[in-house]
Amino acid sequence: MKTVSENIKNIKMIVKSMRNAVEGIEIVAISKTFGADLVFEALKCGITDIGESKIQEALPKFEALGDSLKGIKKHFIGHLQSNKAKKAVENFDLIQSLDSLGLAKEINRHSYNIGKKQNCLIEVKVSKEISKTGIAQQDIDGFYKECLNFPNILISGLMLIPPANEDIEAARPYFKKGFNVFNSLKSSFKNENFKVLSMGMSADFKIALEEGSNMIRIGSAIFGDRQYANQ
């Protein structure tokens, strides 16, 4: 079984070797379902970004990690209910799953109350799967404009998740869509803060990088023994 340090080293080598990948790729270690001990190992190996998808799981883990999280950027990546927005704002640096105006209002309100400007990514829905959350591609422009009315929210980019498929190559057209939407918004609104395109997870991050991702979210390929990361 590969160790966390070996997995991280292999992933960084893959990222570095990608000819078509943009520079400055951010690797977010998705620590959901994994214990604080493994996260600590990842931090010792130079990981500077970690991601969690459930508030109730994340907070005890953050407490256990204590001072080792100083300087570490914490990402919320799961579906965020409006009634959990306060805790998310208080504990996370980047919320990657902004998917409704109602949630935006709550994030803005709680950010204002603590004097914070909350960085967020708009979650884009690029498939027709009922189970997938996010803003439909045709509604992105309007949603983005509405978000500009919230002074305590900074829209830093987009996040997307392609439909689940055993054939990882099937994710490519969805990543292409995401890249096109990202470039369209970037061109239309000229927002210097709009820089992040979060696409790609343990199984498909190589394809995502080929299609323009500059942030990948890696869980099992770091903390588990996923063979893909070691090829």
N, C-alpha and C positions, 0 to 999 in steps of 0.2 A: 504493500500500500504506500502510495506516495505521501510525503509529508506536505504540510501547508507551505513551507518554504520552497520545496521543490516545485509545487504546483504554480506558485507565484512566479518563480524564476522562469518556468516554461511559458507561461502566458505572456510575460514581458518580452521574452525572446520572439514569440509569435508576432506580437504587436510590432516590435522593432523591425521584423523581417518583411512586413507587409509593404510592398512597393506602392500600392495605390492608396494606402491609408493616409489620411491627413496627419499633420504633425500635432503634437500636444494631446495625444489620446489620454483621457482620464479613465482609470480602472476603478470602478466602485465594487468593493467586496461586499456581496449581499450576504449578510450574516444572519438573516432570518432562519429560524429553526436550529441554528448552531450556537453552541455555548460560548460564554465569555472567554473561556480558556483558549479556544481556537481563534477567536477574534484577536486576542492579545498576541498570539503567535503571528498573525497576519500583520499587525501593527509593527511588530519587531522587524518584520521583513520589508518595511518601507511602504506599506499600504497607508494612504492618507485619507481615503474616502470609504465609508461603510454605509450600507443601506439596510433598512428594516421596513417591514410591511405591516406590522401591528404595534400599536402604541403600547398595549399591555405587555407585550413580550419585550419591547425595546427598553422601556424605562428601567426595569430591574437589571438588565444587562449593562446599561450605561452606568448605573450606580456601582455595579460590581467592578467595572473597568476603571472607574474613578479618574485619577490624574493621567492615566495613560491615554485618555481621549483629548487631552489638551492639544489644540492645533489640528485635530481630526475633523473633517467635514462629514456631517451626518445627513444622510438622505432618507426621506420617507418615500417609498416606492409603491405602496399598496393603495387600494381604493380607500379614500379618506372620507368618512362620514362627517357631516357638518358639526355634529356634537363632539367630535374628537379634534376639531380644528385648533382649539385653545392649547391642548397638550402638544400638538404637532408644531405649532408656532413657537412654543416655549422651548422645545427640545431639538428641533431639526433646523439645519442650515438651508436645505433645499427640499422643497416638496415637489416631487416629480409627477404627481398625479392630479393636477388641477383639471377637473372635468365638468364643472358646472358654475353658473353665475352665483347660485346660492352658496356654494363652497367658497367662491372668491370673496363674497361679502363677509363671511365669517372669518376667513383668514385675514382680510383687511382690518376688520374690527378688532380682533385680538392682537394683531401686530401693532395697530395704533395704540392700544391700551398699554403696551410695554415699550413703546418707542422704538419699534423695530420695522425695518423694511424687509419683508419676507420674499426671498427668492423662490420662484416657482417655475416649473415647466408645464406647458399645456399638454395633456395627454391626448394624442390624436387617435381616433378610431379609423383604421385603414381597412378593416374587414367588415363583413355583414354579420359576424357572430353576435348572437343575442347576449351572450355572457360577457362580451367585451365592453368595458366602459370607455369613455373618452368623447371628444368632440368630433363629429363627422367632418370629413375633409371639406365638404362644401360649406360648412358653417364656421370654419376656422377664422377667416378674415373678420367676420362680424364679432365673434367671441373675443378675439384679440383686441379689437377696438373697444369693446365693453370693459375689458380688463384694464385698459389704460386710464379708466375713470377711478380706479382704486389707488390712491396715492401711497399706500403702505404695502403694495405688491409690486415686485419687479419680475417681469416675465423674461426669463433668461434663455428660453428656447423651447424645444419640443421633446416629448418622449412618446415612443410607441412600442407596442407588443404585437408581433404578427400572429396569425392563427397557429394553434398547435398542429404540428405535422411531423410524422416520422421522417419524412424527406426534408432535411434542413434546407436544401436548395429551393424548396417551395417558398421560403421566407423572402427570397431575393426581390420579387416584384413589390412586396409590401415595403421593404426598405427603400426601394427606388421611389415609391410614392412619398414616403416620409421625407426623403431628401429633397424632392421637388417642392413639397409644401413648405419645408424649412427655407429653401432658397427664395421662394415666392414671397413669403412673409418678410424675410430679411431685406429683400429688394424693395418691397412696397413701403415699409415703415421706417427704414433707416435707423433702427434702434441699436445703438452701440452695445447695449447689454445683451442683445439677442445673439448668443454665440453657441449654445449647447444643442446638440442633436443626440439624444440618448437612445441608442438602438443596439440590440445585440446582447444575448445572454450566453450561458456556458456552451450551449450546443451550436449556436449560429453566429457567434461574435465575429468570426473571420469574414463571413459574407457581409455582415453589417458594416464592417470596416471598409470592405471593398466598395460598398455603396454610399460611403460618405459619413458614417457615424464618427463622432469624436468623443463619445462617452459610452463605455460598455459596462454592463451590470453582471458580474460574475459571482455565482454562489457555489454550486456543487463542484465546479472545476477548480475552485480554490480550497474549499473546506471538505469536500468529499474526495472520492477516488475516481473521478470521471476520466475515462481513458482519452476522450477527445482532446483534452487539454494537454496531454502528454505526447501527442503524435508529432 
